[in-house]
């Protein structure tokens, strides 16, 4: 059975449905209503505060990457 989420929003994105469960989180089909584009949103489940800090530091590092497919 497909899970549909109508009210869950993150910025301009509306989470449409969960795609699958992974080992560290979930993947969702996300729709940007401003430019009418589809994306995949990742929701990561972290255990501890130190795990969260390490994850945020890693995201800050890779956020400097610029590429059309990222």
BELZI-V187418 format. One line per field, one symbol per residue. phi: phi as a letter, one per 40 degrees, with the letter a starting at -180 (. if undefined). A space follows every 10 residues. Layout:
phi: ???
//
This chain:
phi: .ccbbcbcbb fccbccacca bbcbibbbcb bcccbfbbab bbbccbcbcc cccccccccc cccccbacbb
//
